[in-house]
Amino acid sequence: MTLTQLEYVVSVATYKSFVAAAEKSYVTQPTLSMQIQKLEDELGVKIFDRNKHPISPTDIGQRIVAQAKIILSEAGKIEEIIQQSKEDIWGTFKLGIIPTIAPYILPKFLAAYVDKFPKVKLIVTEMQTEDIVAALRKDELDAGLLSTPLEMQHIKEYPLFFEPLVGYFAEGDAALSKRTIEPADIDLNNLWLLNEGNCLRNQVLNLCADNINQIQDEKPYRYESGSVDMLRKMVDTNGGVTVLPELATFEFKEDYQDNIRYFKDPQPEREISLVTNSHFVKLSILQTLMDEILNLIPEKMKVQKSDRKVLRIQTAKL
């Protein structure tokens, strides 16, 4: 029995296909099939029912797959121990990040990170929250940077900062006469929203009103964007209001800054976290990501340092 064979077993169980598992494992399908067959012969059991479509584990196979995941996770800790002992960071790390964070974190973060940690190959993909979670469960990603809490089974969350939400109004809007605003100042008839699938959209809907969907449906036209910056442009050109994450406003020109209003306390905000699956072991790299991201975030937004010790404590225990 080898770790490679166990990796192939987990891959087939994940993708429910020998062909897809081989593609994801960067081997030919005959090679992967042969190795799994050798493992089945060695153990004297059938791990997969090949007559089912899609392919699924047998009853004993399900238990073997579960144990294989534990073994592979424990084996991964060896490299983590070596990295800690040498105080050196290396390896490949796949990170998913939601679209409402990516433009305001990635440009400065990537340049600084690559310079500090040249031995880490960082692969970053912009994805929706549900796609990040699905990829984490399939071990296609190491971590995600997204809005939490998710409170999902087998998903770990490492909160980094709390980002306030702000109102952005068209020039001349009555709300701009106020220093701070309330949710009631958001005109639901003229509210520009992100499209379905964006967690920020749901947060705005929760903030504004229960009947906002009905109001939106009654409008003569409806436009929903996947881009936070496009929402600002729609307000500037067509009037109305939108709700933006604060980081999106930091690089606004002075004229645009005048159209921003913060909410009265308690301010609406979203929690931003790094998330992993429950058997994730690349804690040293994850800690470097946490530190470098926080270097770009204003101190007032950061989660208290005492709450960020969890990751360092876990790493030290390995």
C-alpha positions as CSV (number, residue, x, y, z in Angstrom):
1,M,0.0,0.0,0.0
2,T,1.4,3.4,-1.0
3,L,0.3,7.0,-0.3
4,T,0.0,7.5,-4.1
5,Q,-2.5,4.6,-4.3
6,L,-4.5,6.2,-1.4
7,E,-4.5,9.6,-3.2
8,Y,-5.9,7.9,-6.3
9,V,-8.6,6.2,-4.2
10,V,-9.7,9.5,-2.7
11,S,-9.6,11.2,-6.1
12,V,-12.0,8.6,-7.6
13,A,-14.3,8.8,-4.6
14,T,-14.3,12.6,-5.0
15,Y,-14.9,12.9,-8.8
16,K,-16.9,9.6,-9.2
17,S,-15.0,8.9,-12.3
18,F,-11.7,7.2,-13.1
19,V,-11.1,9.5,-16.1
20,A,-11.8,12.7,-14.1
21,A,-9.7,11.4,-11.2
22,A,-6.8,10.7,-13.5
23,E,-7.0,14.2,-15.0
24,K,-7.0,15.8,-11.6
25,S,-4.1,13.6,-10.5
26,Y,-2.1,14.4,-13.7
27,V,-1.7,10.7,-14.6
28,T,-3.1,8.5,-17.4
29,Q,-6.4,6.7,-16.7
30,P,-4.8,3.2,-17.2
31,T,-2.1,4.1,-14.6
32,L,-4.6,5.2,-12.0
33,S,-6.8,2.2,-12.6
34,M,-3.9,-0.2,-12.4
35,Q,-2.8,1.2,-9.1
36,I,-6.2,1.0,-7.6
37,Q,-6.6,-2.5,-8.8
38,K,-3.3,-3.5,-7.3
39,L,-4.5,-2.0,-3.9
40,E,-7.8,-3.9,-4.1
41,D,-5.9,-7.1,-4.9
42,E,-3.5,-6.5,-2.0
43,L,-6.4,-5.8,0.5
44,G,-8.6,-8.6,-1.0
45,V,-11.7,-6.3,-1.3
46,K,-13.4,-4.2,-3.9
47,I,-13.1,-0.5,-3.1
48,F,-15.3,0.7,-5.9
49,D,-18.4,-0.6,-7.6
50,R,-17.6,-0.2,-11.3
51,N,-21.0,-1.2,-12.4
52,K,-22.6,1.9,-10.9
53,H,-22.7,5.2,-12.8
54,P,-21.4,7.4,-11.5
55,I,-18.8,5.1,-9.9
56,S,-19.2,4.9,-6.1
57,P,-17.4,3.2,-3.3
58,T,-18.6,-0.1,-1.9
59,D,-19.7,-0.3,1.7
60,I,-16.2,-1.3,2.8
61,G,-14.8,1.1,0.2
62,Q,-16.5,4.0,2.0
63,R,-14.6,3.1,5.2
64,I,-11.4,2.8,3.3
65,V,-11.8,6.2,1.6
66,A,-12.5,7.8,5.0
67,Q,-9.4,6.3,6.5
68,A,-7.3,7.2,3.4
69,K,-8.2,10.9,3.9
70,I,-7.0,10.7,7.5
71,I,-3.7,8.9,6.5
72,L,-3.0,11.5,3.8
73,S,-3.7,14.4,6.1
74,E,-1.4,12.9,8.8
75,A,1.3,12.3,6.1
76,G,1.1,15.9,5.0
77,K,2.0,17.0,8.5
78,I,5.5,15.7,8.0
79,E,6.3,18.4,5.5
80,E,4.8,20.9,7.8
81,I,7.1,19.8,10.6
82,I,10.1,20.1,8.4
83,Q,9.2,23.6,7.3
84,Q,8.8,24.7,10.9
85,S,12.1,23.2,11.9
86,K,13.9,24.9,9.1
87,E,11.9,28.1,9.4
88,D,11.5,28.0,5.7
89,I,8.3,28.1,3.7
90,W,7.8,26.4,0.4
91,G,5.2,24.5,-1.7
92,T,2.2,25.0,-3.8
93,F,-0.9,26.7,-2.4
94,K,-4.2,27.1,-4.1
95,L,-6.4,29.9,-2.9
96,G,-9.9,30.9,-3.9
97,I,-11.1,34.4,-3.3
98,I,-14.5,36.0,-3.8
99,P,-15.0,38.8,-6.5
100,T,-16.0,41.4,-3.9
101,I,-12.6,41.1,-2.2
102,A,-10.2,40.2,-5.0
103,P,-9.7,43.6,-6.7
104,Y,-9.0,45.4,-3.4
105,I,-6.6,42.8,-1.9
106,L,-4.8,40.9,-4.6
107,P,-2.9,43.6,-6.6
108,K,-0.8,44.8,-3.6
109,F,-0.9,41.4,-1.8
110,L,0.5,39.3,-4.6
111,A,3.5,41.5,-5.3
112,A,4.5,41.7,-1.6
113,Y,3.9,38.0,-1.0
114,V,6.0,36.7,-3.9
115,D,8.8,39.0,-2.9
116,K,8.8,37.6,0.7
117,F,8.1,34.0,0.0
118,P,9.7,33.1,-3.4
119,K,9.5,29.3,-2.8
120,V,5.7,29.3,-2.5
121,K,3.8,28.8,-5.8
122,L,0.6,30.7,-5.1
123,I,-2.3,29.8,-7.4
124,V,-5.2,32.2,-6.9
125,T,-8.6,31.9,-8.5
126,E,-11.6,34.3,-8.3
127,M,-14.7,32.2,-7.4
128,Q,-18.1,32.5,-5.8
129,T,-18.5,31.3,-2.2
130,E,-20.4,28.2,-3.0
131,D,-17.8,27.2,-5.6
132,I,-14.9,27.8,-3.1
133,V,-16.6,25.5,-0.5
134,A,-17.2,22.8,-3.1
135,A,-13.6,23.0,-4.1
136,L,-12.4,22.8,-0.5
137,R,-14.5,19.7,0.0
138,K,-12.9,18.1,-3.1
139,D,-9.4,19.2,-2.1
140,E,-9.1,21.3,-5.2
141,L,-8.3,24.3,-3.1
142,D,-6.2,24.7,0.0
143,A,-8.0,27.7,1.3
144,G,-10.6,30.4,0.5
145,L,-10.8,34.1,1.3
146,L,-14.4,35.0,1.7
147,S,-17.2,36.4,3.9
148,T,-18.2,34.4,6.9
149,P,-19.6,32.9,9.1
150,L,-20.4,29.9,7.0
151,E,-21.0,27.5,9.9
152,M,-20.6,24.5,7.7
153,Q,-19.6,21.0,8.8
154,H,-15.9,20.1,8.1
155,I,-15.1,23.8,7.2
156,K,-12.7,25.7,9.5
157,E,-12.8,29.5,9.6
158,Y,-10.0,31.9,10.6
159,P,-11.5,35.4,10.9
160,L,-9.1,38.2,9.8
161,F,-11.1,41.5,9.7
162,F,-14.5,43.1,9.8
163,E,-15.2,45.4,6.9
164,P,-17.9,48.1,7.2
165,L,-20.6,48.5,4.5
166,V,-21.2,52.0,3.3
167,G,-23.9,53.7,1.3
168,Y,-23.0,55.3,-2.1
169,F,-25.5,57.8,-3.4
170,A,-26.1,59.7,-6.6
171,E,-25.2,63.4,-6.5
172,G,-28.0,65.5,-5.0
173,D,-29.6,62.6,-3.0
174,A,-31.2,63.8,0.2
175,A,-29.2,61.3,2.2
176,L,-26.0,63.2,1.4
177,S,-27.2,66.1,3.6
178,K,-26.7,63.7,6.6
179,R,-23.4,63.0,8.2
180,T,-24.3,59.3,8.9
181,I,-27.2,57.3,7.5
182,E,-29.6,54.5,8.6
183,P,-30.9,51.6,6.6
184,A,-34.2,53.6,6.1
185,D,-32.2,56.1,4.0
186,I,-31.6,53.4,1.3
187,D,-34.3,54.0,-1.4
188,L,-35.3,50.4,-2.2
189,N,-36.9,51.5,-5.5
190,N,-33.6,52.8,-6.7
191,L,-31.1,50.3,-5.2
192,W,-28.5,48.8,-7.4
193,L,-27.5,45.2,-6.4
194,L,-24.9,42.6,-7.1
195,N,-26.2,39.5,-8.9
196,E,-27.2,36.2,-7.4
197,G,-24.4,34.1,-5.9
198,N,-22.6,37.1,-4.3
199,C,-22.7,36.9,-0.5
200,L,-22.6,40.7,-0.3
201,R,-25.9,40.8,-2.1
202,N,-27.5,38.7,0.6
203,Q,-26.0,41.0,3.3
204,V,-27.5,44.1,1.6
205,L,-30.9,42.4,1.3
206,N,-30.8,41.6,5.0
207,L,-29.8,45.1,5.8
208,C,-32.5,46.9,3.8
209,A,-35.9,45.2,3.9
210,D,-37.8,42.0,3.7
211,N,-39.8,43.1,0.7
212,I,-37.0,44.3,-1.4
213,N,-37.3,41.4,-4.0
214,Q,-40.9,42.4,-4.6
215,I,-39.9,46.0,-5.1
216,Q,-37.1,45.1,-7.5
217,D,-39.5,42.9,-9.5
218,E,-41.9,45.8,-10.0
219,K,-39.3,48.1,-11.5
220,P,-39.5,48.8,-15.2
221,Y,-36.0,47.4,-15.7
222,R,-33.5,45.6,-13.6
223,Y,-29.8,45.3,-13.7
224,E,-27.6,43.3,-11.4
225,S,-23.9,43.3,-11.6
226,G,-21.1,41.0,-10.6
227,S,-18.8,44.0,-10.2
228,V,-18.7,46.4,-7.2
229,D,-17.2,49.1,-9.3
230,M,-20.0,48.7,-11.9
231,L,-22.5,49.4,-9.2
232,R,-20.8,52.8,-8.5
233,K,-20.9,53.6,-12.2
234,M,-24.6,52.8,-12.5
235,V,-25.3,55.1,-9.6
236,D,-23.2,57.9,-11.1
237,T,-24.9,57.6,-14.5
238,N,-28.4,56.6,-13.7
239,G,-29.0,57.8,-10.1
240,G,-30.1,55.8,-7.1
241,V,-28.0,54.2,-4.4
242,T,-25.9,51.1,-3.8
243,V,-24.2,49.6,-0.7
244,L,-20.5,48.9,-1.0
245,P,-17.8,47.2,1.1
246,E,-15.4,49.9,2.5
247,L,-12.3,48.5,0.9
248,A,-13.8,49.2,-2.5
249,T,-13.9,52.9,-1.7
250,F,-10.3,53.4,-0.6
251,E,-9.1,54.3,-4.1
252,F,-12.1,56.4,-5.1
253,K,-11.4,59.8,-6.5
254,E,-12.2,62.7,-4.3
255,D,-15.5,63.5,-6.1
256,Y,-16.7,59.9,-5.5
257,Q,-15.7,60.0,-1.8
258,D,-18.2,62.9,-1.3
259,N,-21.0,60.5,-2.3
260,I,-20.1,58.0,0.5
261,R,-22.0,57.9,3.8
262,Y,-21.3,55.6,6.7
263,F,-24.1,54.0,8.7
264,K,-24.8,54.9,12.3
265,D,-23.8,52.5,15.0
266,P,-24.1,49.6,15.0
267,Q,-22.5,49.7,11.6
268,P,-23.4,46.9,9.2
269,E,-20.2,45.0,8.4
270,R,-19.0,41.7,7.0
271,E,-16.5,39.3,8.5
272,I,-13.7,38.3,6.2
273,S,-11.9,35.0,6.9
274,L,-9.6,32.5,5.5
275,V,-11.3,29.1,5.4
276,T,-10.0,25.6,5.0
277,N,-11.4,22.1,5.1
278,S,-11.1,20.2,8.4
279,H,-8.1,18.1,7.5
280,F,-6.0,20.9,6.1
281,V,-2.3,20.8,7.2
282,K,-0.4,23.6,5.4
283,L,-0.7,25.9,8.4
284,S,2.7,27.5,8.0
285,I,1.8,28.9,4.5
286,L,-1.7,29.8,5.8
287,Q,-0.2,31.8,8.5
288,T,2.0,33.8,6.0
289,L,-1.1,34.5,4.0
290,M,-2.9,35.7,7.1
291,D,0.0,38.0,8.1
292,E,0.4,39.5,4.6
293,I,-3.3,40.1,4.1
294,L,-3.5,41.9,7.4
295,N,-0.6,44.1,6.5
296,L,-2.9,45.7,4.0
297,I,-5.9,46.2,6.3
298,P,-6.5,49.2,8.5
299,E,-5.9,48.4,12.2
300,K,-9.5,49.4,13.1
301,M,-10.9,46.5,10.9
302,K,-8.7,43.7,12.2
303,V,-9.9,41.0,14.4
304,Q,-8.4,41.3,17.9
305,K,-4.9,39.7,18.1
306,S,-6.0,37.5,20.9
307,D,-8.6,35.9,18.5
308,R,-6.0,35.4,15.8
309,K,-3.7,33.2,18.0
310,V,-5.6,30.0,17.2
311,L,-3.7,29.4,14.0
312,R,-0.3,30.0,15.6
313,I,-1.2,27.7,18.4
314,Q,-2.3,24.9,16.0
315,T,0.9,25.3,14.0
316,A,3.0,25.0,17.1
317,K,1.3,21.8,18.1
318,L,2.3,20.0,14.9
